[in-house]
Amino acid sequence: MTFPNIGKRLLFVIPAIPVAWWIINAPFSITPTWIAIIRPGHLLIVVLAILAAWEYIGMLGLLYPKNGFWICYIWLALHFVMYFCDIQLPHYAAFWVLLLLVAIEAFRWGRLKKTRRWMRASLLFSGVAIIYMCAAALLNLYNDAFQHLFRIFRPPMLSQLGICLVVLAVCLCDSAAYFVGSSLGKHRLSIISPHKTIEGAIGGFAAAVITASIGWWFLANPVLPRGLGILLGVLIGIFAQIGDLFVSLMKRYFRVKDSSALIPGHGGILDRFGSLFFTAPAISIFSWIVGRLVHL
């Protein structure tokens, strides 16, 4: 039973925990309020999204070395600015603009006959769109629909315990799946990733449900049923592992081991935070449904 790179993983995780706690809970805006309210947590999400896009575009660039994929950074930057300034286009219009930019890239830089323009356009559009949707869902955790699910604590550095709970449940789901799978795993979960096992998936799912249930019991808004914590954990346990498999599928397609080497022992942003990215939309939908049913 071995755990590769465990030392490097811990060297990243130990200092990252207090730093992440401070960034997520910091209650102040880093910009003047007359421009937009941008908290450190908002900025962290945007930075992670931009880096995730950089990793994805880098992998796509392995297939299409001559490209203008940078054009999508402009779309991402404009939409994050519009998000914080509360000037958001309808979703169909926003993705139509992205589609237009992707079409321009395909016809401008994909001029050779063997570049498979439709394939490169599809991969570029879908990758950037997914990253933006997931980042927008993470940003929405700071909005009322999610915030109303949890109690309000007066100490400033305890202001976002709901977000901390989701992040903790996702991370423990990933860690439990890794350690249980490495020590007890015998049955392969999917051909997408030969290292992921059914035993590991069960361990990760159990860790997510237990963490979310206990956290919900102490942190949830008193008007909400305590059993919703189990449902929250089930959602995290399922979608965190689907997100992990999705990133593995992506890397398998591009024939790379890691999305990048940004995080020692972990790989890249997509390797480490892909589960959280993929889980965020499910949590946002959960928050929206609960809010409508309970009229929060």
N, C-alpha and C positions, 0 to 999 in steps of 0.2 A: 504494500500500500504506500504509494508516494504521492506527493502534492507538489508538482513542478512550480517553480518560481514563488513558493509560499513566502519566502523572505522578502522579495521585492513587492509582493502584494501587500504584506503587512506594513512595509515602509511607506507605502502610499496611503493605506487606509487609516493608520493611526493618526497622522497629522490632518488628514482630510476630514475626519469626523468633526472636530471642533470648528474648523474653518467653514465647513458646509453648514453647521448649525448656526453660526453667526450670520452667514450670508442669507440663509433662508429666513431667519427671524428678524433681521435688521429692519426696524420700522420706519426708517427715514428715507427720504428721496435723495438720490444722488444728483438730481437736476432741479433747477428752480421750478416751483409748482406751477408757474404761469406758462411753462413750456409743456411739461408732462410730468406725472408722478412715476418715476422709475426707481424702484428699490434695487438694492444689491441683488436680491433674488431674481428679479426681472432680468437684470443684466447677465447674471450667470446663465439663465436659460437661453438667452439670445446668443451668448458666446458659444455655448454647447451646440446650439443648432447650426451656427455658422461653421464650427469645426467639423460637425457631422457631415454637413454639405461638402466641405473641403475634402473629407475622407472619401465620400461617395464619388465625387467628381474625379478625384485622383484615381480611384479604382476603375471608373469608366474610361478615364484617359489611357489606361493600359490597352484597351481595345481600340481606341480612336485617338492616337497621339496628336494628330492635327485637328484641333478643335477650337471652338470659341465658347466652351462651357462656362467661362467666367461671366457670361452674360446673365446667368441665373443668380449670381451674387447680387446684382443690381435689383432684381425682382425681390429677393429675400430682404435686402436692406430697406427698400422702399416700403414693403409691407409691414416690417417691424416698426418703422417710424410712424406709419399710418395707424398701426395698432395702438401705440402709446399716445398718439394725438387724437385718438377716437375719431379717425376719419377712415373708416373701413369701407371698402367696396363690397358689394354683394359677392358671395363666394363664387358664383358662376362667372362674374366679371373678372374677379381676381385670377381665377385659373384659366380663363380665356386669354388674358394678357400673358400668362406664363406659356400657354400653348403657342401663342404668336411668337414669343421670343425663341422658343425651342424650334419652331419651324424656320425662323430666320437663321438660327445656328446651323440647322441641318442643310439648308440650301446654300449657305455661304461657305461653310467649312467642309461639308461632306460632298464635295463635287465629284470625287472619283467614283467610277462605276461600282467598285467593290466595297464601298463604305457602308452599304446597307442603311440608307438614310432613315427608313421607318424604324428600324431596330434602335438606332442611336437616339432618335427623337423620343421613342417610347420609353427607353431606359432613363433618359435625362428628365423627361417630364414626370414620370412616376416617382423617381427617387427624390427630386426636389419637392414635389407636392406632398409626399408622405412626411418628409422631415418638417416641412412647414406646418402641416396639420398637427403633428405630434407636439411641436414646440408651442403652437397656439393653445393646445389643450393644457399643457403644463402652465402657461401663463394664466389660463383661466382658473387655475387653482387658487389664485390670489383674489378672485372675484367672489361676489356674494353667494352664488349658488353653492360653491364648495365651502366657503367660510361659515355659512349658516348651519352646517352640519355639526360644528364643533363648538364647545364652550369657549368663552372669551376669558383669557387670563390677563391680569393686569401687568405683571412684569413684561417689559418690552421684548426680552429675549425668550419669552414663552408665547409669543403672539401667533406663531404658525405651527403649533404642535400637530395640527391635522396634516399639513404637508410633510412634516417630519415623520409622521406615522406611515404615510404612504411610501415615502422613500425608504424607510427602515424595512417595511414589509417586503418591498421589491428586492432590496439588497440581501435580506435574510433568505428570501426565496432562492435567489441566485446562489448564495453561499451554501445553503443546505443541499441544493441540487448537485453542486460541485462536490462537496465532501461526502455526501451519502452515495452519490454515483461512483466516486473514486474508490470508496472503501467497500461498498456492498453491491454495486451495480453488476449485473450479469446479463440482463436482457436489453438489447438495443431498443431505444425509443423510436428512432426514425433513421432512414438511410441518409437524411440530410446531413446529420452529424454523427459519426461513428462513436464519439465519446459520450454522448448523452444516452442515459439509460432510463428504463421505466422506474427502477428503484430510486434513482436520483430525482425524477420528476415527482414521484410521490412524496419524497422528503421535502422538496421545495414547496410543493402545494401545502403540505402540513404546516411548514414554517410560516407561510404567508397567512394561512387561516388563523393559526394560534396568535401570531403577532397582531394582526388586524383586530381580532376579537377582543383580546386583552386591552389593546389601546383604545378601541371604541368604547369599552365598558367605562373607562375612566375619563375619556376626553370628549365623548359625543354630547351634543345638545340634549339636555334632559327630556325634551318633548319627543325624541325619536326612540323607536323600539331598540332595545339592546341587541336583538337578534340580527339587526342590519349589519353589525360588525362581522358576523360570519359571512354574509353575502359579500361584503367588501373584500374580505380575505379570499373568498372563492374567486372573485373577479381578478384580484391581483395574482393569485396562484395560477390561474389559467393564462391570462394575457401576458404576464411577465415571461412565461416560458414559451409562449407563441412568439413573442418578440425576439427572444434569444434564438429560437429556431429560424426566424425570418432573417436575422443577421447572418446566421450560419449559411443559410441558403444563398444569400447575397455573396458572401465570401467564396462559397463553393463555385458560384457562377463565374466570378472574376478570377478564380484560382489564386487566392491569396490566403495566407495563414491568419493575419490580423488586418483590421481596417487601416491601422497605422501603428506607429510605435510611440505615440504621445504619452501614454501612461505606463511606466515600467512595471512589468509583470502582469499587466492586464491587457495590453494591446492599445486600441484606440478608443475614441469617444463612443463609436457605435458598438464596440465590443463590451464596454463597461456600462453604458447607459442605454443601450438599445432596448433592454427590457422595460426600463422606466419610460422611455419615449413611447413604446407601443402600448403600455398600460394607461398612460395619461388620458387618451380619448375615452376609454372605457370608464374611468373614474369620473370624467366630466359628464358623461351620459348618465351615470349612476346618480351624480349630484343633481342633475337637472330633473330626473324622474322623481327622486325623493322629495325635492323641493316642491314639485307640482302636486304630489300626492298629499303632502303634509301642510302645504301652503305656507312654507317658510318665507 
